[in-house]
Amino acid sequence: MSAISDFIFSKEGNQKEILEFFHNFLTTEIGLDAKIRYKIPFYFDRSWICYLNPYKNDQIELAFLRGNELSNAQGILDFRDRKQVSGIVLSSLKDCPMDLINEVLQEAILLDETVPYNVRKK
């Protein structure tokens, strides 16, 4: 088993279901590569695009590393007191706005392909 599979199968209930679905969606349907970083799954093409972060209350956050550069025209991204990273908190698969999530993902992938990522150190 891979490190990501081990991570997914260590979770239970909604978290496991959401993690499994989005891991398969991001790697198979979208074609992103995945690695465990900071003990959670990150997904990338040229640079890091998003990650899946489990919360204690049986939720998962699909977070975008360059969220501050995304338009958020869909109105579903939440910065949660962060300056750069924004995300979508998911409680169950049946309530996932997949059409909106897919739009955000496509915008994030386009950003990754067209605008080089520069680390801004303060």
DSSP file (Angstrom, degrees, kcal/mol; ACC not computed):
  #  RESIDUE AA STRUCTURE BP1 BP2  ACC     N-H-->O    O-->H-N    N-H-->O    O-->H-N    TCO  KAPPA ALPHA  PHI   PSI    X-CA   Y-CA   Z-CA
    1    1 A M              0   0    0      0, 0.0     2,-0.1     0, 0.0     0, 0.0   0.000 360.0 360.0 360.0 148.2    0.0    0.0    0.0
    2    2 A S     >  -     0   0    0      1,-0.1     4,-2.5     4,-0.0     5,-0.2  -0.382 360.0-107.6 -83.1 166.9    1.1    3.5   -0.6
    3    3 A A  H  > S+     0   0    0      1,-0.2     4,-2.1     2,-0.2     5,-0.1   0.859 121.2  51.3 -62.0 -35.5    1.5    6.2    2.0
    4    4 A I  H  > S+     0   0    0      2,-0.2     4,-2.8     1,-0.2    -1,-0.2   0.918 109.2  49.2 -70.5 -42.5   -1.6    7.9    0.8
    5    5 A S  H  > S+     0   0    0      2,-0.2     4,-2.8     1,-0.2    -2,-0.2   0.923 111.1  50.8 -60.7 -43.1   -3.7    4.7    0.9
    6    6 A D  H  X S+     0   0    0     -4,-2.5     4,-0.8     1,-0.2    -1,-0.2   0.916 111.2  48.9 -58.1 -43.6   -2.5    4.1    4.4
    7    7 A F  H >< S+     0   0    0     -4,-2.1     3,-0.7     2,-0.2     4,-0.4   0.940 113.2  45.9 -62.0 -48.6   -3.5    7.7    5.4
    8    8 A I  H >< S+     0   0    0     -4,-2.8     3,-1.4     1,-0.2    -2,-0.2   0.923 112.8  49.1 -62.0 -46.1   -7.0    7.3    3.8
    9    9 A F  H 3< S+     0   0    0     -4,-2.8    -1,-0.2     1,-0.3    -2,-0.2   0.576  99.7  67.0 -76.4  -6.9   -7.7    3.9    5.3
   10   10 A S  T << S+     0   0    0     -4,-0.8    -1,-0.3    -3,-0.7    -2,-0.2   0.623  93.4  76.2 -81.9 -13.0   -6.6    5.2    8.8
   11   11 A K  S <  S-     0   0    0     -3,-1.4     2,-0.3    -4,-0.4    -3,-0.0  -0.439  71.0-145.9 -92.5 169.2   -9.6    7.5    8.8
   12   12 A E    >>  -     0   0    0     -2,-0.1     4,-1.0     4,-0.0     3,-0.9  -0.873  47.5  -9.9-131.9 163.9  -13.2    6.5    9.4
   13   13 A G  H 3> S-     0   0    0     -2,-0.3     4,-2.1     1,-0.2     5,-0.2  -0.123 123.3  -2.0  58.0-135.8  -16.8    7.4    8.3
   14   14 A N  H 3> S+     0   0    0      1,-0.2     4,-3.0     2,-0.2     5,-0.3   0.858 131.9  57.8 -59.6 -37.9  -17.3   10.6    6.3
   15   15 A Q  H <> S+     0   0    0     -3,-0.9     4,-2.9     1,-0.2     5,-0.2   0.943 108.5  44.9 -60.1 -47.4  -13.6   11.5    6.4
   16   16 A K  H  X S+     0   0    0     -4,-1.0     4,-2.7     1,-0.2     5,-0.2   0.923 114.7  48.9 -61.8 -44.9  -12.6    8.2    4.8
   17   17 A E  H  X S+     0   0    0     -4,-2.1     4,-2.3     2,-0.2    -2,-0.2   0.919 115.2  43.6 -62.1 -45.6  -15.3    8.4    2.2
   18   18 A I  H  X S+     0   0    0     -4,-3.0     4,-2.8     2,-0.2     5,-0.3   0.927 114.9  49.0 -67.2 -45.6  -14.5   12.0    1.2
   19   19 A L  H  X S+     0   0    0     -4,-2.9     4,-2.6    -5,-0.3     5,-0.2   0.930 113.0  47.4 -59.5 -46.5  -10.7   11.4    1.2
   20   20 A E  H  X S+     0   0    0     -4,-2.7     4,-2.2    -5,-0.2     5,-0.2   0.932 114.2  46.9 -62.3 -46.6  -11.1    8.3   -1.0
   21   21 A F  H  X S+     0   0    0     -4,-2.3     4,-2.7    -5,-0.2    -2,-0.2   0.953 116.5  42.4 -60.7 -51.2  -13.4   10.0   -3.4
   22   22 A F  H  X S+     0   0    0     -4,-2.8     4,-3.0     2,-0.2     5,-0.3   0.850 111.6  54.5 -70.9 -33.0  -11.3   13.2   -3.8
   23   23 A H  H  X S+     0   0    0     -4,-2.6     4,-2.2    -5,-0.3     5,-0.3   0.956 113.8  42.2 -61.8 -47.8   -8.0   11.3   -4.0
   24   24 A N  H  X>S+     0   0    0     -4,-2.2     4,-2.7    -5,-0.2     5,-1.0   0.906 116.1  49.7 -63.8 -41.3   -9.4    9.2   -6.9
   25   25 A F  I  X>S+     0   0    0     -4,-2.7     5,-2.2    -5,-0.2     4,-0.6   0.936 114.2  43.8 -62.5 -47.9  -11.0   12.2   -8.5
   26   26 A L  I  <5S+     0   0    0     -4,-3.0     6,-2.8     3,-0.2     5,-0.3   0.859 123.8  34.5 -69.4 -35.8   -7.8   14.4   -8.3
   27   27 A T  I  <5S+     0   0    0     -4,-2.2    -2,-0.2    -5,-0.3    -3,-0.2   0.885 130.1  28.4 -87.9 -40.4   -5.4   11.6   -9.4
   28   28 A T  I  <5S+     0   0    0     -4,-2.7    -3,-0.2    -5,-0.3    -2,-0.1   0.940 130.2  30.4 -87.9 -53.3   -7.6    9.7  -12.0
   29   29 A E  I  <<S+     0   0    0     -5,-1.0    -3,-0.2    -4,-0.6    -4,-0.1   0.926 133.3  29.7 -75.2 -45.6  -10.0   12.2  -13.4
   30   30 A I  S   <S-     0   0    0     -5,-2.2    -3,-0.2    -6,-0.2    -4,-0.2   0.807  99.2-131.4 -87.4 -31.6   -7.9   15.4  -13.1
   31   31 A G        +     0   0    0     -5,-0.3    -4,-0.2    -6,-0.3     2,-0.2   0.728  48.6 152.0  89.5  23.8   -4.5   13.7  -13.5
   32   32 A L        -     0   0    0     -6,-2.8    -1,-0.2     1,-0.1     2,-0.2  -0.530  42.7-123.0 -84.3 154.0   -2.6   15.3  -10.6
   33   33 A D  E     -A   44   0A   0     11,-2.7    11,-2.4    -2,-0.2     2,-0.4  -0.605  27.2-149.0 -88.7 157.5    0.2   13.6   -8.8
   34   34 A A  E     +A   43   0A   0      9,-0.2     2,-0.3    -2,-0.2     9,-0.2  -0.973  20.6 166.5-134.5 145.4    0.0   13.1   -5.1
   35   35 A K  E     -A   42   0A   0      7,-2.0     7,-3.1    -2,-0.4     2,-0.6  -0.986  38.5-111.1-149.1 150.8    2.5   12.9   -2.2
   36   36 A I  E     +A   41   0A   0     -2,-0.3     2,-0.4     5,-0.2   -32,-0.0  -0.762  43.5 167.4 -82.4 124.7    2.2   12.9    1.6
   37   37 A R  E >   +A   40   0A   0      3,-2.7     3,-1.9    -2,-0.6    -2,-0.1  -0.996  67.1   3.8-137.1 138.2    3.7   16.2    2.9
   38   38 A Y  T 3  S-     0   0    0     -2,-0.4    -1,-0.1     1,-0.3    -2,-0.0   0.827 130.8 -63.8  54.2  32.1    3.3   17.5    6.5
   39   39 A K  T 3  S+     0   0    0      1,-0.2    -1,-0.3    -3,-0.0    -3,-0.1   0.595 120.9  87.6  69.8  16.0    1.4   14.2    7.2
   40   40 A I  E <  S-A   37   0A   0     -3,-1.9    -3,-2.7    -5,-0.1     2,-0.4  -0.945  86.3 -90.9-136.6 159.9   -1.5   15.0    4.7
   41   41 A P  E     -A   36   0A   0      0, 0.0    11,-2.1     0, 0.0     2,-0.3  -0.582  39.0-170.3 -78.0 126.6   -2.0   14.3    1.0
   42   42 A F  E     -AB  35  51A   0     -7,-3.1    -7,-2.0    -2,-0.4     2,-0.4  -0.865   8.0-150.6-110.5 148.2   -0.9   17.1   -1.4
   43   43 A Y  E     +AB  34  50A   0      7,-3.1     6,-2.9    -2,-0.3     7,-1.6  -0.966  22.6 165.8-124.7 136.3   -1.7   17.2   -5.1
   44   44 A F  E     +AB  33  48A   0    -11,-2.4   -11,-2.7    -2,-0.4     4,-0.2  -0.948  30.1 176.8-147.4 161.3    0.4   18.8   -7.7
   45   45 A D  S    S-     0   0    0      2,-1.6    -1,-0.1    -2,-0.3     3,-0.1   0.342  96.3 -14.1-123.6 -88.7    1.2   19.3  -11.4
   46   46 A R  S    S-     0   0    0      1,-0.2     2,-0.3     2,-0.0    -2,-0.1   0.856 142.5  -1.2 -82.8 -39.9    4.0   21.8  -11.9
   47   47 A S  S    S-     0   0    0     -4,-0.0    -2,-1.6    69,-0.0    -1,-0.2  -0.826 104.7 -60.1-137.3 176.8    3.7   23.1   -8.3
   48   48 A W  E     +B   44   0A   0     -2,-0.3    -4,-0.2    -4,-0.2     3,-0.1  -0.423  50.2 172.7 -64.2 130.3    1.5   22.3   -5.3
   49   49 A I  E     -     0   0A   0     -6,-2.9    16,-1.3     1,-0.4    17,-0.5   0.816  55.5 -20.8-105.4 -49.0   -2.2   22.9   -6.2
   50   50 A C  E     -BC  43  64A   0     -7,-1.6    -7,-3.1    14,-0.2    -1,-0.4  -0.945  49.8-152.4-154.8 171.5   -4.3   21.6   -3.3
   51   51 A Y  E     -BC  42  63A   0     12,-2.0    12,-2.6    -2,-0.3     2,-0.6  -0.977  20.2-123.8-148.2 161.5   -4.3   19.4   -0.3
   52   52 A L  E     - C   0  62A   0    -11,-2.1    10,-0.2    -2,-0.3    -2,-0.0  -0.942  28.1-172.7-110.3 117.0   -6.9   17.4    1.7
   53   53 A N  E     - C   0  61A   0      8,-2.7     8,-2.7    -2,-0.6     2,-0.2  -0.933  14.3-142.3-116.7 113.7   -6.8   18.3    5.4
   54   54 A P  E     - C   0  60A   0      0, 0.0     2,-0.3     0, 0.0     6,-0.2  -0.511  13.5-153.2 -74.5 140.6   -8.9   16.3    7.9
   55   55 A Y    >   -     0   0    0      4,-3.1     3,-0.8    -2,-0.2     4,-0.4  -0.768  24.9-116.0-107.4 158.2  -10.6   18.1   10.8
   56   56 A K  T 3  S+     0   0    0     -2,-0.3     2,-0.3     1,-0.3    -1,-0.1   0.769 107.5  68.2 -64.9 -26.8  -11.5   16.7   14.2
   57   57 A N  T 3  S-     0   0    0      1,-0.1    -1,-0.3     2,-0.0     3,-0.1  -0.093 124.1 -92.2 -90.6  37.4  -15.2   17.1   13.6
   58   58 A D  S <  S+     0   0    0     -3,-0.8     2,-0.3    -2,-0.3    -2,-0.1   0.749  90.9 121.5  64.1  27.5  -15.4   14.5   10.8
   59   59 A Q        -     0   0    0     -4,-0.4    -4,-3.1   -45,-0.1     2,-0.4  -0.783  49.9-148.1-116.0 162.9  -14.9   17.1    8.1
   60   60 A I  E     -CD  54  90A   0     30,-2.3    30,-3.8    -2,-0.3     2,-0.5  -0.989   8.0-146.4-127.9 138.2  -12.3   17.4    5.3
   61   61 A E  E     -CD  53  89A   0     -8,-2.7    -8,-2.7    -2,-0.4     2,-0.9  -0.933   2.2-154.3-105.4 126.1  -11.0   20.7    3.9
   62   62 A L  E     -CD  52  88A   0     26,-2.7    26,-1.9    -2,-0.5     2,-0.3  -0.874  29.3-169.2 -91.6 104.2  -10.0   20.8    0.2
   63   63 A A  E     -CD  51  87A   0    -12,-2.6   -12,-2.0    -2,-0.9     2,-0.5  -0.784  18.7-147.3-108.1 142.2   -7.5   23.6    0.4
   64   64 A F  E >   -CD  50  86A   0     22,-3.8    22,-1.7    -2,-0.3     3,-1.4  -0.926   5.7-151.6-109.8 122.4   -5.8   25.5   -2.4
   65   65 A L  T 3  S+     0   0    0    -16,-1.3     3,-0.3    -2,-0.5    -1,-0.1   0.789  98.4  41.0 -65.9 -29.3   -2.3   26.7   -1.8
   66   66 A R  T >  S+     0   0    0    -17,-0.5     3,-2.0     1,-0.2     4,-0.4  -0.175  74.2 135.6-109.0  38.7   -2.7   29.7   -4.2
   67   67 A G  G X   +     0   0    0     -3,-1.4     3,-1.2    17,-0.3    18,-0.2   0.803  64.6  63.2 -57.9 -32.6   -6.2   30.6   -3.1
   68   68 A N  G 3  S+     0   0    0     16,-1.8    -1,-0.3    -3,-0.3    17,-0.1   0.688 103.1  50.5 -67.4 -16.3   -5.4   34.3   -2.9
   69   69 A E  G <  S+     0   0    0     -3,-2.0    -1,-0.2    15,-0.2     2,-0.2   0.480  92.5  94.1 -98.0  -5.2   -4.7   34.2   -6.7
   70   70 A L  S <  S-     0   0    0     -3,-1.2    34,-0.0    -4,-0.4    38,-0.0  -0.586  76.0-131.4 -87.8 152.0   -8.0   32.5   -7.5
   71   71 A S        -     0   0    0     -2,-0.2    -1,-0.1    33,-0.1    33,-0.0   0.811  19.4-152.1 -72.2 -30.6  -11.1   34.5   -8.5
   72   72 A N    >   +     0   0    0      1,-0.1     3,-1.1     2,-0.1     5,-0.1   0.849  38.1 154.2  54.3  37.6  -13.5   32.8   -6.1
   73   73 A A  T 3   +     0   0    0      1,-0.3    -1,-0.1     2,-0.1    31,-0.0   0.757  68.7  59.0 -62.5 -24.3  -16.3   33.6   -8.6
   74   74 A Q  T 3  S-     0   0    0     26,-0.1    -1,-0.3    27,-0.0    -2,-0.1   0.689 102.3-136.6 -78.9 -19.3  -18.2   30.6   -7.2
   75   75 A G  S <  S+     0   0    0     -3,-1.1    -2,-0.1    25,-0.1    -3,-0.0   0.712  73.1 109.6  72.8  22.1  -18.1   32.1   -3.7
   76   76 A I        +     0   0    0     24,-0.1     2,-0.3    12,-0.0    -1,-0.1   0.518  45.8  99.7-107.8  -5.8  -17.2   28.8   -2.0
   77   77 A L        -     0   0    0     11,-0.1     2,-0.4    -5,-0.1    11,-0.2  -0.637  50.8-165.9 -86.1 138.9  -13.6   29.5   -0.9
   78   78 A D  B     -E   87   0A   0      9,-2.4     9,-2.1    -2,-0.3   -11,-0.1  -0.990  13.9-162.8-125.6 128.2  -12.9   30.4    2.7
   79   79 A F    >   -     0   0    0     -2,-0.4     3,-1.2     7,-0.2     6,-0.1   0.724  18.4-155.6 -83.0 -22.5   -9.6   31.9    3.8
   80   80 A R  T 3  S-     0   0    0      1,-0.3     3,-0.1     7,-0.1     5,-0.0   0.901  73.7 -46.6  47.5  53.1  -10.2   31.2    7.6
   81   81 A D  T 3  S+     0   0    0      1,-0.2     2,-0.3     2,-0.1    -1,-0.3   0.710 112.5 125.2  63.8  23.0   -7.8   34.0    8.7
   82   82 A R    <   -     0   0    0     -3,-1.2    -1,-0.2     3,-0.2    -3,-0.0  -0.834  53.4-150.4-108.3 151.7   -5.1   32.9    6.2
   83   83 A K  S    S+     0   0    0     -2,-0.3    -1,-0.1    -3,-0.1    -3,-0.1   0.803  89.2  14.3 -89.8 -32.3   -3.6   35.2    3.7
   84   84 A Q  S    S+     0   0    0     -5,-0.1   -16,-1.8     1,-0.1   -17,-0.3   0.812 109.5  70.6-113.4 -46.8   -2.7   32.8    0.9
   85   85 A V        +     0   0    0    -18,-0.2     2,-0.3   -19,-0.2    -3,-0.2  -0.586  53.7 177.0 -83.7 134.3   -4.5   29.4    1.4
   86   86 A S  E     +D   64   0A   0    -22,-1.7   -22,-3.8    -2,-0.3     2,-0.3  -0.932   7.6 176.7-129.7 158.8   -8.2   29.1    0.9
   87   87 A G  E     -DE  63  78A   0     -9,-2.1    -9,-2.4    -2,-0.3     2,-0.5  -0.925  31.4-119.9-154.2 176.3  -10.4   26.1    1.1
   88   88 A I  E     -D   62   0A   0    -26,-1.9   -26,-2.7    -2,-0.3     2,-0.5  -0.994  27.0-141.3-124.9 120.9  -13.7   24.4    1.0
   89   89 A V  E     -D   61   0A   0     -2,-0.5     2,-0.5   -28,-0.2   -28,-0.2  -0.741  18.1-160.7 -87.5 126.4  -14.8   22.4    4.1
   90   90 A L  E     +D   60   0A   0    -30,-3.8   -30,-2.3    -2,-0.5     3,-0.1  -0.921  20.8 173.7-113.1 127.2  -16.6   19.2    3.2
   91   91 A S  S    S-     0   0    0     -2,-0.5     2,-0.3     1,-0.4    -1,-0.1   0.745  71.8  -2.9-100.3 -31.4  -18.9   17.4    5.6
   92   92 A S    >   -     0   0    0      1,-0.1     3,-0.6   -32,-0.1    -1,-0.4  -0.986  62.1-119.7-157.7 156.4  -20.3   14.7    3.3
   93   93 A L  G >  S+     0   0    0     -2,-0.3     3,-1.5     1,-0.2    -1,-0.1   0.854 109.4  61.4 -68.1 -34.1  -20.1   13.6   -0.3
   94   94 A K  G 3  S+     0   0    0      1,-0.3    -1,-0.2    -3,-0.1     0, 0.0   0.770 106.7  46.5 -66.3 -23.1  -23.8   14.1   -0.9
   95   95 A D  G <  S+     0   0    0     -3,-0.6    -1,-0.3     2,-0.1    -2,-0.2   0.347  83.5 121.0 -98.6   6.1  -23.6   17.8   -0.1
   96   96 A C    <   -     0   0    0     -3,-1.5     2,-1.9    -4,-0.2     3,-0.2  -0.557  61.2-141.1 -74.3 125.2  -20.5   18.5   -2.2
   97   97 A P    >>  +     0   0    0      0, 0.0     4,-2.6     0, 0.0     3,-0.6  -0.541  30.3 174.9 -81.1  75.2  -21.0   21.1   -4.9
   98   98 A M  H 3> S+     0   0    0     -2,-1.9     4,-2.6     1,-0.3     5,-0.2   0.809  71.6  55.6 -59.1 -34.6  -18.9   19.1   -7.4
   99   99 A D  H 3> S+     0   0    0      2,-0.2     4,-1.5    -3,-0.2    -1,-0.3   0.917 113.2  41.7 -64.8 -41.0  -19.6   21.4  -10.4
  100  100 A L  H <> S+     0   0    0     -3,-0.6     4,-2.2     2,-0.2    -2,-0.2   0.896 114.4  51.3 -71.1 -41.0  -18.3   24.5   -8.4
  101  101 A I  H  X S+     0   0    0     -4,-2.6     4,-2.6     1,-0.2    -2,-0.2   0.908 109.1  51.6 -61.8 -41.8  -15.4   22.5   -6.9
  102  102 A N  H  X S+     0   0    0     -4,-2.6     4,-2.6    -5,-0.2    -1,-0.2   0.879 107.8  52.4 -63.4 -38.1  -14.5   21.4  -10.5
  103  103 A E  H  X S+     0   0    0     -4,-1.5     4,-2.1     2,-0.2    -2,-0.2   0.930 110.9  46.8 -62.1 -45.4  -14.5   25.0  -11.7
  104  104 A V  H  X S+     0   0    0     -4,-2.2     4,-2.5     1,-0.2    -2,-0.2   0.918 112.6  50.5 -62.8 -43.7  -12.2   26.1   -8.8
  105  105 A L  H  X S+     0   0    0     -4,-2.6     4,-2.5     1,-0.2    -2,-0.2   0.918 109.5  49.9 -60.4 -44.5   -9.9   23.1   -9.6
  106  106 A Q  H  X S+     0   0    0     -4,-2.6     4,-2.3     1,-0.2    -1,-0.2   0.891 111.7  48.6 -63.6 -38.7   -9.7   24.0  -13.3
  107  107 A E  H  X S+     0   0    0     -4,-2.1     4,-2.4     2,-0.2    -1,-0.2   0.909 111.6  49.8 -65.9 -41.5   -8.9   27.6  -12.5
  108  108 A A  H  X S+     0   0    0     -4,-2.5     4,-2.1     2,-0.2    -2,-0.2   0.882 111.9  48.0 -64.6 -38.6   -6.2   26.4  -10.0
  109  109 A I  H  X S+     0   0    0     -4,-2.5     4,-2.1     2,-0.2    -2,-0.2   0.909 111.4  50.1 -68.4 -42.2   -4.7   24.1  -12.6
  110  110 A L  H  X S+     0   0    0     -4,-2.3     4,-2.0     2,-0.2     5,-0.3   0.905 110.7  50.1 -61.7 -41.6   -4.8   26.9  -15.3
  111  111 A L  H  X S+     0   0    0     -4,-2.4     4,-2.6     1,-0.2    -2,-0.2   0.916 110.1  50.6 -60.5 -44.3   -3.0   29.2  -12.8
  112  112 A D  H  < S+     0   0    0     -4,-2.1    -2,-0.2     1,-0.2    -1,-0.2   0.863 114.3  44.6 -61.7 -37.3   -0.4   26.5  -12.1
  113  113 A E  H  < S+     0   0    0     -4,-2.1    -1,-0.2     1,-0.1    -2,-0.2   0.788 124.9  29.6 -78.5 -28.7    0.2   26.0  -15.9
  114  114 A T  H  < S+     0   0    0     -4,-2.0    -2,-0.2     1,-0.2    -3,-0.2   0.734 114.1  51.2-109.4 -25.8    0.3   29.7  -16.9
  115  115 A V  S  < S-     0   0    0     -4,-2.6    -1,-0.2    -5,-0.3     0, 0.0  -0.947  80.3-128.9-120.1 114.0    1.6   31.8  -13.9
  116  116 A P        -     0   0    0      0, 0.0     2,-0.5     0, 0.0    -3,-0.1  -0.301  25.8-118.1 -60.7 142.1    4.9   30.6  -12.3
  117  117 A Y        -     0   0    0     -5,-0.2     2,-0.5     2,-0.0   -51,-0.0  -0.707  30.2-169.4 -84.4 126.4    4.7   30.3   -8.5
  118  118 A N        -     0   0    0     -2,-0.5     2,-0.4     2,-0.0     0, 0.0  -0.975  20.5-131.3-117.7 123.8    7.0   32.6   -6.6
  119  119 A V        -     0   0    0     -2,-0.5     2,-0.8     1,-0.0    -2,-0.0  -0.600  20.3-149.2 -72.9 125.1    7.5   32.1   -2.9
  120  120 A R        -     0   0    0     -2,-0.4     2,-0.4     2,-0.0    -1,-0.0  -0.864  12.5-167.2-100.6 111.8    7.1   35.5   -1.2
  121  121 A K              0   0    0     -2,-0.8    -2,-0.0     1,-0.1     0, 0.0  -0.823 360.0 360.0 -99.7 136.3    9.2   35.8    1.9
  122  122 A K              0   0    0     -2,-0.4    -1,-0.1     0, 0.0    -2,-0.0   0.410 360.0 360.0-106.4 360.0    8.6   38.7    4.2
